[in-house]
Amino acid sequence: MRKIVIAGNWKMFKTQAESQEFLEGFLPTLQQTPDEREVVLCVPFTDLSALSKNLHGSVVQLGAQNVHWEESGAYTGEISGPMLTEIGVRYVIVGHSERRQYFGETDTTVNLRLKAAQKYGLTPILCVGETKEQRDAGETEFLISTQLEKDLVDVDQTNLVIAYEPIWAIGTGDTCETKEANRVIGLIRSQLTNPNVPIQYGGSVKPNNIDEIMAQPEIDGALVGGASLEAAGFARIVNYK
Ligand SMILES: O=C[C@H](O)COP(=O)(O)O
């Protein structure tokens, strides 16, 4: 059976004080969450240490938003796998479209980061997805297939989550039609050697569309940006029906 993983990606939002306030609203709502749902908060590096202490003993797992491929070295501004695992981080987002678009992330560096995450005991959440122009040109399948082929070279598919995030649906309120997301995620699964890799949908997931998204047979969770910043809203998403 495939695992369900609901992850919030806070991106560059929330100071430590704000993250603490979020937890006070969010944690009490989780008591009813069924065991098989993994709940993850992928937060800014500066929030990780405090959240790690405050999440201890809760069902929520801690995630980072990037990891370097070396264990240590002269890489100003980067964070390594051992630095993350030491403070209790379990997941890390790799290859988010914002990293690819604004920070020069390539399939080569995504592949290096995926392998390093696994080497140091983290579960990577690999993001793939097409732009509006690529979709309109009928290139969605080719683009995603190429990303997977390059990103997953020598990656262990028994310790991996994939997020299908159509770039045009991120932060726009323009959610991908659920049946279409289900279709693309089915195509992603058909390209994997391990069919049990959890595959999430990401892109304008909200409390009012999560039930329909999670009703799709191929979709194993969600990677949630904006709607994960508000405790009650994210709790509703985590507690989808
Ligand atoms: O990582 C999360 C995605 O970029 C989705 O963001 P969003 O839910 O704000 O559209």
py3Dmol code that shows the C-alpha trace and the ligand (Angstrom):
import py3Dmol

protein = """\
ATOM      1  CA  MET A   1       0.000   0.000   0.000  1.00  0.00           C
ATOM      2  CA  ARG A   2       1.271   3.461  -0.874  1.00  0.00           C
ATOM      3  CA  LYS A   3       1.905   5.984   1.880  1.00  0.00           C
ATOM      4  CA  ILE A   4      -0.021   9.274   1.973  1.00  0.00           C
ATOM      5  CA  VAL A   5       2.229  12.304   2.474  1.00  0.00           C
ATOM      6  CA  ILE A   6       0.755  15.767   3.011  1.00  0.00           C
ATOM      7  CA  ALA A   7       3.533  18.350   3.118  1.00  0.00           C
ATOM      8  CA  GLY A   8       3.427  22.080   3.706  1.00  0.00           C
ATOM      9  CA  ASN A   9       6.075  24.170   1.975  1.00  0.00           C
ATOM     10  CA  TRP A  10       6.401  27.464   3.793  1.00  0.00           C
ATOM     11  CA  LYS A  11       8.870  28.801   1.200  1.00  0.00           C
ATOM     12  CA  MET A  12      10.399  32.083   2.524  1.00  0.00           C
ATOM     13  CA  PHE A  13       7.682  32.787   5.074  1.00  0.00           C
ATOM     14  CA  LYS A  14       7.519  32.829   8.892  1.00  0.00           C
ATOM     15  CA  THR A  15       9.955  33.983  11.523  1.00  0.00           C
ATOM     16  CA  GLN A  16      10.518  31.718  14.534  1.00  0.00           C
ATOM     17  CA  ALA A  17       7.880  33.640  16.512  1.00  0.00           C
ATOM     18  CA  GLU A  18       5.376  33.181  13.681  1.00  0.00           C
ATOM     19  CA  SER A  19       6.173  29.488  13.331  1.00  0.00           C
ATOM     20  CA  GLN A  20       5.564  29.006  17.053  1.00  0.00           C
ATOM     21  CA  GLU A  21       2.204  30.752  16.762  1.00  0.00           C
ATOM     22  CA  PHE A  22       1.307  28.471  13.850  1.00  0.00           C
ATOM     23  CA  LEU A  23       2.109  25.344  15.871  1.00  0.00           C
ATOM     24  CA  GLU A  24      -0.065  26.455  18.764  1.00  0.00           C
ATOM     25  CA  GLY A  25      -3.026  26.568  16.392  1.00  0.00           C
ATOM     26  CA  PHE A  26      -2.109  23.544  14.309  1.00  0.00           C
ATOM     27  CA  LEU A  27      -0.932  20.765  16.627  1.00  0.00           C
ATOM     28  CA  PRO A  28      -4.125  20.423  18.702  1.00  0.00           C
ATOM     29  CA  THR A  29      -6.096  19.707  15.519  1.00  0.00           C
ATOM     30  CA  LEU A  30      -4.052  16.649  14.601  1.00  0.00           C
ATOM     31  CA  GLN A  31      -5.186  14.193  17.236  1.00  0.00           C
ATOM     32  CA  GLN A  32      -7.724  12.617  14.911  1.00  0.00           C
ATOM     33  CA  THR A  33      -5.377  12.253  11.947  1.00  0.00           C
ATOM     34  CA  PRO A  34      -5.261   8.641  10.799  1.00  0.00           C
ATOM     35  CA  ASP A  35      -1.870   7.021  11.310  1.00  0.00           C
ATOM     36  CA  GLU A  36      -1.223   6.302   7.681  1.00  0.00           C
ATOM     37  CA  ARG A  37      -1.113   9.990   6.788  1.00  0.00           C
ATOM     38  CA  GLU A  38       2.383  11.446   7.036  1.00  0.00           C
ATOM     39  CA  VAL A  39       2.260  15.173   7.805  1.00  0.00           C
ATOM     40  CA  VAL A  40       5.379  17.190   6.999  1.00  0.00           C
ATOM     41  CA  LEU A  41       6.286  20.844   7.474  1.00  0.00           C
ATOM     42  CA  CYS A  42       9.053  22.045   5.124  1.00  0.00           C
ATOM     43  CA  VAL A  43      10.135  25.315   6.675  1.00  0.00           C
ATOM     44  CA  PRO A  44      12.938  27.901   6.279  1.00  0.00           C
ATOM     45  CA  PHE A  45      16.330  26.802   7.639  1.00  0.00           C
ATOM     46  CA  THR A  46      16.066  29.409  10.418  1.00  0.00           C
ATOM     47  CA  ASP A  47      12.872  27.785  11.760  1.00  0.00           C
ATOM     48  CA  LEU A  48      14.134  24.194  11.772  1.00  0.00           C
ATOM     49  CA  SER A  49      15.889  24.022  15.109  1.00  0.00           C
ATOM     50  CA  ALA A  50      13.089  25.533  17.214  1.00  0.00           C
ATOM     51  CA  LEU A  51      10.407  23.560  15.378  1.00  0.00           C
ATOM     52  CA  SER A  52      12.364  20.366  15.881  1.00  0.00           C
ATOM     53  CA  LYS A  53      12.119  20.806  19.658  1.00  0.00           C
ATOM     54  CA  ASN A  54       8.458  21.792  19.538  1.00  0.00           C
ATOM     55  CA  LEU A  55       7.439  18.962  17.204  1.00  0.00           C
ATOM     56  CA  HIS A  56       9.119  16.318  19.333  1.00  0.00           C
ATOM     57  CA  GLY A  57       6.528  13.685  20.200  1.00  0.00           C
ATOM     58  CA  SER A  58       3.983  14.935  17.658  1.00  0.00           C
ATOM     59  CA  VAL A  59       2.994  13.143  14.443  1.00  0.00           C
ATOM     60  CA  VAL A  60       4.376  15.985  12.331  1.00  0.00           C
ATOM     61  CA  GLN A  61       7.686  15.391  10.566  1.00  0.00           C
ATOM     62  CA  LEU A  62      10.135  18.150   9.841  1.00  0.00           C
ATOM     63  CA  GLY A  63      11.322  18.985   6.320  1.00  0.00           C
ATOM     64  CA  ALA A  64      13.832  21.383   4.748  1.00  0.00           C
ATOM     65  CA  GLN A  65      13.567  23.086   1.365  1.00  0.00           C
ATOM     66  CA  ASN A  66      16.995  22.283  -0.052  1.00  0.00           C
ATOM     67  CA  VAL A  67      20.187  20.320   0.684  1.00  0.00           C
ATOM     68  CA  HIS A  68      23.706  20.462  -0.737  1.00  0.00           C
ATOM     69  CA  TRP A  69      25.349  17.340  -2.141  1.00  0.00           C
ATOM     70  CA  GLU A  70      28.601  17.585  -0.167  1.00  0.00           C
ATOM     71  CA  GLU A  71      28.920  16.663   3.491  1.00  0.00           C
ATOM     72  CA  SER A  72      30.808  19.897   4.241  1.00  0.00           C
ATOM     73  CA  GLY A  73      33.031  22.377   2.442  1.00  0.00           C
ATOM     74  CA  ALA A  74      33.473  25.892   1.103  1.00  0.00           C
ATOM     75  CA  TYR A  75      29.928  26.341  -0.211  1.00  0.00           C
ATOM     76  CA  THR A  76      28.762  29.664   1.213  1.00  0.00           C
ATOM     77  CA  GLY A  77      25.045  29.777   1.828  1.00  0.00           C
ATOM     78  CA  GLU A  78      24.474  26.033   1.554  1.00  0.00           C
ATOM     79  CA  ILE A  79      23.335  23.442   4.121  1.00  0.00           C
ATOM     80  CA  SER A  80      24.409  19.776   4.182  1.00  0.00           C
ATOM     81  CA  GLY A  81      22.507  16.583   4.908  1.00  0.00           C
ATOM     82  CA  PRO A  82      24.256  15.867   8.250  1.00  0.00           C
ATOM     83  CA  MET A  83      23.417  19.415   9.423  1.00  0.00           C
ATOM     84  CA  LEU A  84      19.743  18.671   8.771  1.00  0.00           C
ATOM     85  CA  THR A  85      19.556  15.169  10.212  1.00  0.00           C
ATOM     86  CA  GLU A  86      21.390  16.296  13.368  1.00  0.00           C
ATOM     87  CA  ILE A  87      18.419  18.507  14.288  1.00  0.00           C
ATOM     88  CA  GLY A  88      15.748  15.945  13.435  1.00  0.00           C
ATOM     89  CA  VAL A  89      14.893  16.817   9.828  1.00  0.00           C
ATOM     90  CA  ARG A  90      13.431  13.821   7.953  1.00  0.00           C
ATOM     91  CA  TYR A  91      12.361  15.200   4.555  1.00  0.00           C
ATOM     92  CA  VAL A  92      13.804  17.669   2.077  1.00  0.00           C
ATOM     93  CA  ILE A  93      12.280  19.252  -1.023  1.00  0.00           C
ATOM     94  CA  VAL A  94      14.581  18.927  -4.049  1.00  0.00           C
ATOM     95  CA  GLY A  95      14.192  20.549  -7.460  1.00  0.00           C
ATOM     96  CA  HIS A  96      11.263  22.829  -6.679  1.00  0.00           C
ATOM     97  CA  SER A  97      10.429  24.904  -9.765  1.00  0.00           C
ATOM     98  CA  GLU A  98      11.326  28.090  -7.873  1.00  0.00           C
ATOM     99  CA  ARG A  99      14.842  26.701  -7.303  1.00  0.00           C
ATOM    100  CA  ARG A 100      15.051  25.711 -10.975  1.00  0.00           C
ATOM    101  CA  GLN A 101      13.721  29.098 -12.156  1.00  0.00           C
ATOM    102  CA  TYR A 102      15.503  31.562  -9.843  1.00  0.00           C
ATOM    103  CA  PHE A 103      18.613  29.783  -8.566  1.00  0.00           C
ATOM    104  CA  GLY A 104      20.008  27.899 -11.534  1.00  0.00           C
ATOM    105  CA  GLU A 105      18.998  24.433 -10.375  1.00  0.00           C
ATOM    106  CA  THR A 106      19.470  21.908 -13.189  1.00  0.00           C
ATOM    107  CA  ASP A 107      18.595  18.245 -13.555  1.00  0.00           C
ATOM    108  CA  THR A 108      22.275  17.503 -12.860  1.00  0.00           C
ATOM    109  CA  THR A 109      22.303  19.347  -9.518  1.00  0.00           C
ATOM    110  CA  VAL A 110      18.853  17.966  -8.664  1.00  0.00           C
ATOM    111  CA  ASN A 111      20.226  14.470  -9.151  1.00  0.00           C
ATOM    112  CA  LEU A 112      23.245  15.228  -6.928  1.00  0.00           C
ATOM    113  CA  ARG A 113      20.985  16.634  -4.196  1.00  0.00           C
ATOM    114  CA  LEU A 114      18.610  13.648  -4.347  1.00  0.00           C
ATOM    115  CA  LYS A 115      21.451  11.161  -3.907  1.00  0.00           C
ATOM    116  CA  ALA A 116      23.018  13.201  -1.096  1.00  0.00           C
ATOM    117  CA  ALA A 117      19.687  13.479   0.731  1.00  0.00           C
ATOM    118  CA  GLN A 118      19.324   9.706   0.684  1.00  0.00           C
ATOM    119  CA  LYS A 119      22.968   9.108   1.605  1.00  0.00           C
ATOM    120  CA  TYR A 120      22.546  11.200   4.761  1.00  0.00           C
ATOM    121  CA  GLY A 121      19.256   9.629   5.814  1.00  0.00           C
ATOM    122  CA  LEU A 122      16.711  12.104   4.466  1.00  0.00           C
ATOM    123  CA  THR A 123      13.680  11.361   2.285  1.00  0.00           C
ATOM    124  CA  PRO A 124      13.720  13.701  -0.720  1.00  0.00           C
ATOM    125  CA  ILE A 125      10.538  15.144  -2.219  1.00  0.00           C
ATOM    126  CA  LEU A 126      11.421  15.571  -5.904  1.00  0.00           C
ATOM    127  CA  CYS A 127       9.366  18.240  -7.713  1.00  0.00           C
ATOM    128  CA  VAL A 128       8.637  17.966 -11.423  1.00  0.00           C
ATOM    129  CA  GLY A 129       6.218  19.872 -13.619  1.00  0.00           C
ATOM    130  CA  GLU A 130       5.701  21.845 -16.807  1.00  0.00           C
ATOM    131  CA  THR A 131       5.236  25.538 -17.585  1.00  0.00           C
ATOM    132  CA  LYS A 132       2.073  26.914 -19.221  1.00  0.00           C
ATOM    133  CA  GLU A 133       3.951  27.321 -22.517  1.00  0.00           C
ATOM    134  CA  GLN A 134       5.132  23.712 -22.420  1.00  0.00           C
ATOM    135  CA  ARG A 135       1.607  22.493 -21.658  1.00  0.00           C
ATOM    136  CA  ASP A 136       0.087  24.604 -24.455  1.00  0.00           C
ATOM    137  CA  ALA A 137       2.701  23.226 -26.853  1.00  0.00           C
ATOM    138  CA  GLY A 138       1.736  19.654 -25.928  1.00  0.00           C
ATOM    139  CA  GLU A 139       5.115  19.011 -24.300  1.00  0.00           C
ATOM    140  CA  THR A 140       3.944  18.043 -20.795  1.00  0.00           C
ATOM    141  CA  GLU A 141       4.583  14.320 -21.080  1.00  0.00           C
ATOM    142  CA  PHE A 142       7.969  14.739 -22.796  1.00  0.00           C
ATOM    143  CA  LEU A 143       9.129  17.383 -20.315  1.00  0.00           C
ATOM    144  CA  ILE A 144       8.207  15.377 -17.242  1.00  0.00           C
ATOM    145  CA  SER A 145       9.556  12.166 -18.658  1.00  0.00           C
ATOM    146  CA  THR A 146      12.881  13.894 -19.392  1.00  0.00           C
ATOM    147  CA  GLN A 147      13.047  15.428 -15.903  1.00  0.00           C
ATOM    148  CA  LEU A 148      12.449  12.030 -14.313  1.00  0.00           C
ATOM    149  CA  GLU A 149      14.956  10.279 -16.530  1.00  0.00           C
ATOM    150  CA  LYS A 150      17.729  12.766 -15.652  1.00  0.00           C
ATOM    151  CA  ASP A 151      16.829  13.453 -12.026  1.00  0.00           C
ATOM    152  CA  LEU A 152      16.470   9.819 -10.968  1.00  0.00           C
ATOM    153  CA  VAL A 153      19.765   8.370 -12.237  1.00  0.00           C
ATOM    154  CA  ASP A 154      21.056   6.076  -9.445  1.00  0.00           C
ATOM    155  CA  VAL A 155      18.383   7.351  -7.011  1.00  0.00           C
ATOM    156  CA  ASP A 156      16.912   4.831  -4.556  1.00  0.00           C
ATOM    157  CA  GLN A 157      13.182   4.664  -5.295  1.00  0.00           C
ATOM    158  CA  THR A 158      12.407   3.001  -1.968  1.00  0.00           C
ATOM    159  CA  ASN A 159      13.150   6.258  -0.125  1.00  0.00           C
ATOM    160  CA  LEU A 160      11.551   8.876  -2.328  1.00  0.00           C
ATOM    161  CA  VAL A 161       8.463  11.060  -2.701  1.00  0.00           C
ATOM    162  CA  ILE A 162       7.626  12.791  -5.974  1.00  0.00           C
ATOM    163  CA  ALA A 163       5.493  15.931  -6.292  1.00  0.00           C
ATOM    164  CA  TYR A 164       3.839  16.735  -9.608  1.00  0.00           C
ATOM    165  CA  GLU A 165       3.585  20.513  -9.623  1.00  0.00           C
ATOM    166  CA  PRO A 166       2.403  22.122 -12.868  1.00  0.00           C
ATOM    167  CA  ILE A 167       4.218  25.459 -12.660  1.00  0.00           C
ATOM    168  CA  TRP A 168       1.222  27.391 -13.998  1.00  0.00           C
ATOM    169  CA  ALA A 169      -0.848  26.162 -11.035  1.00  0.00           C
ATOM    170  CA  ILE A 170       1.601  27.308  -8.336  1.00  0.00           C
ATOM    171  CA  GLY A 171       0.353  30.274  -6.343  1.00  0.00           C
ATOM    172  CA  THR A 172      -2.169  31.210  -9.022  1.00  0.00           C
ATOM    173  CA  GLY A 173      -5.406  29.724  -7.696  1.00  0.00           C
ATOM    174  CA  ASP A 174      -5.545  27.968 -11.068  1.00  0.00           C
ATOM    175  CA  THR A 175      -5.586  24.344  -9.841  1.00  0.00           C
ATOM    176  CA  CYS A 176      -4.910  21.623 -12.387  1.00  0.00           C
ATOM    177  CA  GLU A 177      -8.142  19.775 -13.149  1.00  0.00           C
ATOM    178  CA  THR A 178      -8.073  16.802 -10.783  1.00  0.00           C
ATOM    179  CA  LYS A 179      -8.570  14.148 -13.455  1.00  0.00           C
ATOM    180  CA  GLU A 180      -5.734  15.659 -15.481  1.00  0.00           C
ATOM    181  CA  ALA A 181      -3.449  15.694 -12.417  1.00  0.00           C
ATOM    182  CA  ASN A 182      -4.412  12.068 -11.841  1.00  0.00           C
ATOM    183  CA  ARG A 183      -3.557  11.220 -15.457  1.00  0.00           C
ATOM    184  CA  VAL A 184      -0.123  12.870 -15.354  1.00  0.00           C
ATOM    185  CA  ILE A 185       0.679  11.264 -12.004  1.00  0.00           C
ATOM    186  CA  GLY A 186      -0.268   7.892 -13.505  1.00  0.00           C
ATOM    187  CA  LEU A 187       2.220   8.571 -16.305  1.00  0.00           C
ATOM    188  CA  ILE A 188       4.904   9.459 -13.765  1.00  0.00           C
ATOM    189  CA  ARG A 189       4.229   6.203 -11.922  1.00  0.00           C
ATOM    190  CA  SER A 190       4.506   4.216 -15.135  1.00  0.00           C
ATOM    191  CA  GLN A 191       8.063   5.508 -15.511  1.00  0.00           C
ATOM    192  CA  LEU A 192       9.214   4.410 -12.064  1.00  0.00           C
ATOM    193  CA  THR A 193      10.825   1.106 -11.152  1.00  0.00           C
ATOM    194  CA  ASN A 194       9.035   1.214  -7.783  1.00  0.00           C
ATOM    195  CA  PRO A 195       5.258   1.699  -8.236  1.00  0.00           C
ATOM    196  CA  ASN A 196       4.860   2.364  -4.504  1.00  0.00           C
ATOM    197  CA  VAL A 197       6.635   5.733  -4.544  1.00  0.00           C
ATOM    198  CA  PRO A 198       4.131   8.228  -3.072  1.00  0.00           C
ATOM    199  CA  ILE A 199       3.298  10.867  -5.707  1.00  0.00           C
ATOM    200  CA  GLN A 200       1.805  14.147  -4.542  1.00  0.00           C
ATOM    201  CA  TYR A 201      -0.034  16.860  -6.421  1.00  0.00           C
ATOM    202  CA  GLY A 202       1.015  20.473  -5.814  1.00  0.00           C
ATOM    203  CA  GLY A 203      -0.344  23.751  -7.147  1.00  0.00           C
ATOM    204  CA  SER A 204      -3.058  25.858  -5.460  1.00  0.00           C
ATOM    205  CA  VAL A 205      -4.165  23.067  -3.129  1.00  0.00           C
ATOM    206  CA  LYS A 206      -6.729  24.600  -0.757  1.00  0.00           C
ATOM    207  CA  PRO A 207      -9.116  23.437   1.976  1.00  0.00           C
ATOM    208  CA  ASN A 208     -11.951  23.563  -0.559  1.00  0.00           C
ATOM    209  CA  ASN A 209     -10.338  21.331  -3.194  1.00  0.00           C
ATOM    210  CA  ILE A 210      -8.308  18.832  -1.157  1.00  0.00           C
ATOM    211  CA  ASP A 211     -11.134  16.286  -0.849  1.00  0.00           C
ATOM    212  CA  GLU A 212     -11.574  16.102  -4.617  1.00  0.00           C
ATOM    213  CA  ILE A 213      -7.808  15.916  -5.190  1.00  0.00           C
ATOM    214  CA  MET A 214      -7.327  13.100  -2.676  1.00  0.00           C
ATOM    215  CA  ALA A 215     -10.269  11.160  -4.140  1.00  0.00           C
ATOM    216  CA  GLN A 216      -8.185  10.547  -7.281  1.00  0.00           C
ATOM    217  CA  PRO A 217      -6.721   7.038  -7.280  1.00  0.00           C
ATOM    218  CA  GLU A 218      -3.182   7.940  -8.398  1.00  0.00           C
ATOM    219  CA  ILE A 219      -2.711  10.906  -6.034  1.00  0.00           C
ATOM    220  CA  ASP A 220      -0.962  10.041  -2.770  1.00  0.00           C
ATOM    221  CA  GLY A 221      -0.823  13.414  -1.082  1.00  0.00           C
ATOM    222  CA  ALA A 222      -0.218  17.086  -1.617  1.00  0.00           C
ATOM    223  CA  LEU A 223       2.602  19.606  -1.539  1.00  0.00           C
ATOM    224  CA  VAL A 224       0.929  22.738  -0.247  1.00  0.00           C
ATOM    225  CA  GLY A 225       2.385  26.237  -0.458  1.00  0.00           C
ATOM    226  CA  GLY A 226       0.239  29.240   0.471  1.00  0.00           C
ATOM    227  CA  ALA A 227      -2.494  27.271   2.203  1.00  0.00           C
ATOM    228  CA  SER A 228       0.025  25.649   4.587  1.00  0.00           C
ATOM    229  CA  LEU A 229       0.792  29.002   6.194  1.00  0.00           C
ATOM    230  CA  GLU A 230      -2.497  29.254   8.042  1.00  0.00           C
ATOM    231  CA  ALA A 231      -3.033  26.726  10.844  1.00  0.00           C
ATOM    232  CA  ALA A 232      -6.775  26.117  10.492  1.00  0.00           C
ATOM    233  CA  GLY A 233      -6.627  25.877   6.707  1.00  0.00           C
ATOM    234  CA  PHE A 234      -3.688  23.482   6.688  1.00  0.00           C
ATOM    235  CA  ALA A 235      -5.355  21.400   9.394  1.00  0.00           C
ATOM    236  CA  ARG A 236      -8.416  21.056   7.157  1.00  0.00           C
ATOM    237  CA  ILE A 237      -6.150  19.912   4.306  1.00  0.00           C
ATOM    238  CA  VAL A 238      -4.345  17.368   6.493  1.00  0.00           C
ATOM    239  CA  ASN A 239      -7.687  16.090   7.775  1.00  0.00           C
ATOM    240  CA  TYR A 240      -9.149  15.685   4.275  1.00  0.00           C
ATOM    241  CA  LYS A 241     -12.083  13.333   3.986  1.00  0.00           C
TER     242      LYS A 241
END
"""
ligand_1 = """\
10
LIG
O 5.558 23.711 -2.926
C 4.412 24.104 -3.072
C 3.944 24.570 -4.347
O 4.837 25.446 -4.961
C 2.517 25.006 -4.393
O 2.328 26.315 -3.919
P 0.816 26.854 -3.756
O 0.078 25.853 -2.952
O 0.965 28.175 -3.079
O 0.266 26.951 -5.152
"""
view = py3Dmol.view(width=600, height=400)
view.addModel(protein, "pdb")
view.setStyle({"model": 0}, {"cartoon": {"style": "trace"}})
view.addModel(ligand_1, "xyz")
view.setStyle({"model": 1}, {"stick": {}})
view.zoomTo()
view.show()
